[in-house]
Amino acid sequence: MRALVVDHTSPGHLSLTDVPDPQPAAHEALVRVEAISLNSGEVSRATDPATPNGARLGWDAAGVVVRAAADGSGPAEGDRVVTLGETGWAELRAVPATLLGTAPRDADPGALSTIPVAGLSALHVLRRTGQLLGRRVMVTGASGGVGRYAVQLAARAGAHVVAISRDPDRAGELRALGASEVRPEPAAVTEPVAAVLDNVGGPHLVAAFAALSAGGTLVSVGRSAGADAVLTPDALLGDAGRHDRSIRTFFLFGDPATDFAADLTWLAAEVTAGRLDPGISWRGPWTRHPEAVEALLTHRLHGKAVLVLD
Ligand SMILES: NC(=O)c1ccc[n+]([C@@H]2O[C@H](COP(=O)([O-])OP(=O)(O)OC[C@H]3O[C@@H](n4cnc5c(N)ncnc54)[C@H](OP(=O)(O)O)[C@@H]3O)[C@@H](O)[C@H]2O)c1
């Protein structure tokens, strides 16, 4: 089969190469991949000189089961599925049932492929922030893959969503997704928030932490800014209604035993029904991967890049 593998001599640091077909274990289904989506974390790894040529990456994919798991777990042959993996930018992928969601037959594979990392991260982080109904919730990096899902899910959970985007042109889109306020940076938010989903880190994290009300939680998801977050001694004071604030870390793959199947299936149904916007801002054949990588690395995407397999 063909796969996109790390190749630092090629544009976008990836090349389409022949590799051996996967050999599924008894608990794994074999999936023929129809579409993949790129995430900033894995693209950063692909372009990092420390990642060796030939390395296989790729978390997000959607496709069709061509051979069900031998142990009877998971979806049946012919089912359309959305999958989370680790080495999956390839025509075939072997996946355990815990990393497979079943999608409606008429689902758009491109839209499904945006779900695993971005959709699951947004959903699992918002669960960590506690009850959202009637509360102010800030999402930084709101125009990105995780951010767009987070804005929509927090709004659906009844939150007053404060979306942060540096780009004024994104305000209309973010309001259409459910944001009640759109601000250029956390420091521009004047009313306290009960929770923060921070995709950006650096000074954004520091200012967002300062905006938390007593008892509030900031979940640090990403560090798109690539900058240090410097908290002065005063920033950590718990006086004047600022007590009991916390910063939590998050890693989607933190617990290898997590069963993502039900959440992937639910997100796939919501996206297919049009109740969640997958936020695709670039779509093309996987032979055009260098363009997608370039758009992601230069922060011109403001959404998900989807590569469609031929
Ligand atoms: N911990 C985990 O398990 C986990 C899971 C998923 C993602 N992540 C991480 O979370 C972050 C977001 O992921 P993503 O896929 O949503 O990325 P993305 O699609 O690239 O979006 C990031 C957003 O952050 C904003 N941004 C970028 N550079 C910035 C800067 N220098 N200062 C301020 N804002 C900036 C941009 O929005 P504007 O230009 O509109 O401001 C951009 O749309 C990444 O760092 C990713 O690696 C971590």
The ligand as an SDF file (V2000), in Angstrom:
LIG
                    3D

 48 52  0  0  0  0  0  0  0  0999 V2000
   -2.7710   17.9690   24.5200 N   0  0  0  0  0  0  0  0  0  0  0  0
   -3.3390   17.2740   23.5320 C   0  0  0  0  0  0  0  0  0  0  0  0
   -3.6250   16.0770   23.6220 O   0  0  0  0  0  0  0  0  0  0  0  0
   -3.6560   18.0240   22.2640 C   0  0  0  0  0  0  0  0  0  0  0  0
   -4.6790   17.5790   21.4240 C   0  0  0  0  0  0  0  0  0  0  0  0
   -4.9740   18.3330   20.2890 C   0  0  0  0  0  0  0  0  0  0  0  0
   -4.2370   19.4800   19.9920 C   0  0  0  0  0  0  0  0  0  0  0  0
   -3.2320   19.8430   20.8280 N   0  0  0  0  0  0  0  0  0  0  0  0
   -2.4870   21.1020   20.5990 C   0  0  0  0  0  0  0  0  0  0  0  0
   -3.4360   22.1550   20.7180 O   0  0  0  0  0  0  0  0  0  0  0  0
   -3.0890   23.2330   19.8720 C   0  0  0  0  0  0  0  0  0  0  0  0
   -4.2690   23.5400   18.9510 C   0  0  0  0  0  0  0  0  0  0  0  0
   -4.4310   22.4760   18.0330 O   0  0  0  0  0  0  0  0  0  0  0  0
   -5.2120   22.7310   16.6750 P   0  0  0  0  0  0  0  0  0  0  0  0
   -5.1890   21.4600   15.9270 O   0  0  0  0  0  0  0  0  0  0  0  0
   -6.5130   23.3750   16.9490 O   0  0  0  0  0  0  0  0  0  0  0  0
   -4.2300   23.8040   15.9690 O   0  0  0  0  0  0  0  0  0  0  0  0
   -4.5580   24.8260   14.8180 P   0  0  0  0  0  0  0  0  0  0  0  0
   -5.6570   24.2990   13.9590 O   0  0  0  0  0  0  0  0  0  0  0  0
   -3.2670   25.1700   14.2070 O   0  0  0  0  0  0  0  0  0  0  0  0
   -5.1640   26.1090   15.5680 O   0  0  0  0  0  0  0  0  0  0  0  0
   -4.4360   26.8750   16.4820 C   0  0  0  0  0  0  0  0  0  0  0  0
   -5.0350   28.2690   16.5650 C   0  0  0  0  0  0  0  0  0  0  0  0
   -4.2620   28.9970   17.5060 O   0  0  0  0  0  0  0  0  0  0  0  0
   -4.1300   30.3410   17.0810 C   0  0  0  0  0  0  0  0  0  0  0  0
   -2.7000   30.6860   17.0950 N   0  0  0  0  0  0  0  0  0  0  0  0
   -1.7210   30.1710   16.3640 C   0  0  0  0  0  0  0  0  0  0  0  0
   -0.5420   30.7470   16.6380 N   0  0  0  0  0  0  0  0  0  0  0  0
   -0.7880   31.6760   17.5790 C   0  0  0  0  0  0  0  0  0  0  0  0
    0.0060   32.6090   18.2590 C   0  0  0  0  0  0  0  0  0  0  0  0
    1.3370   32.7240   18.0070 N   0  0  0  0  0  0  0  0  0  0  0  0
   -0.5710   33.4060   19.1660 N   0  0  0  0  0  0  0  0  0  0  0  0
   -1.8940   33.3280   19.3800 C   0  0  0  0  0  0  0  0  0  0  0  0
   -2.7270   32.4470   18.7440 N   0  0  0  0  0  0  0  0  0  0  0  0
   -2.1650   31.6280   17.8570 C   0  0  0  0  0  0  0  0  0  0  0  0
   -4.6660   30.4580   15.6700 C   0  0  0  0  0  0  0  0  0  0  0  0
   -5.8730   31.1990   15.7370 O   0  0  0  0  0  0  0  0  0  0  0  0
   -5.9700   32.7600   15.3330 P   0  0  0  0  0  0  0  0  0  0  0  0
   -4.9660   33.0280   14.2400 O   0  0  0  0  0  0  0  0  0  0  0  0
   -7.3820   32.9160   14.8800 O   0  0  0  0  0  0  0  0  0  0  0  0
   -5.6700   33.5170   16.5830 O   0  0  0  0  0  0  0  0  0  0  0  0
   -4.9510   29.0300   15.2520 C   0  0  0  0  0  0  0  0  0  0  0  0
   -6.1650   28.9190   14.5170 O   0  0  0  0  0  0  0  0  0  0  0  0
   -1.8140   22.8020   19.1500 C   0  0  0  0  0  0  0  0  0  0  0  0
   -0.7030   23.2990   19.8850 O   0  0  0  0  0  0  0  0  0  0  0  0
   -1.8620   21.2840   19.2310 C   0  0  0  0  0  0  0  0  0  0  0  0
   -0.5930   20.7070   19.1240 O   0  0  0  0  0  0  0  0  0  0  0  0
   -2.9180   19.1550   21.9660 C   0  0  0  0  0  0  0  0  0  0  0  0
  1  2  1  0
  2  3  2  0
  2  4  1  0
  4  5  1  0
  4 48  2  0
  5  6  2  0
  6  7  1  0
  7  8  2  0
  8  9  1  0
  8 48  1  0
  9 10  1  0
  9 46  1  0
 10 11  1  0
 11 12  1  0
 11 44  1  0
 12 13  1  0
 13 14  1  0
 14 15  2  0
 14 16  1  0
 14 17  1  0
 17 18  1  0
 18 19  2  0
 18 20  1  0
 18 21  1  0
 21 22  1  0
 22 23  1  0
 23 24  1  0
 23 42  1  0
 24 25  1  0
 25 26  1  0
 25 36  1  0
 26 27  1  0
 26 35  1  0
 27 28  2  0
 28 29  1  0
 29 30  1  0
 29 35  2  0
 30 31  1  0
 30 32  2  0
 32 33  1  0
 33 34  2  0
 34 35  1  0
 36 37  1  0
 36 42  1  0
 37 38  1  0
 38 39  2  0
 38 40  1  0
 38 41  1  0
 42 43  1  0
 44 45  1  0
 44 46  1  0
 46 47  1  0
M  CHG  2   8   1  16  -1
M  END
$$$$
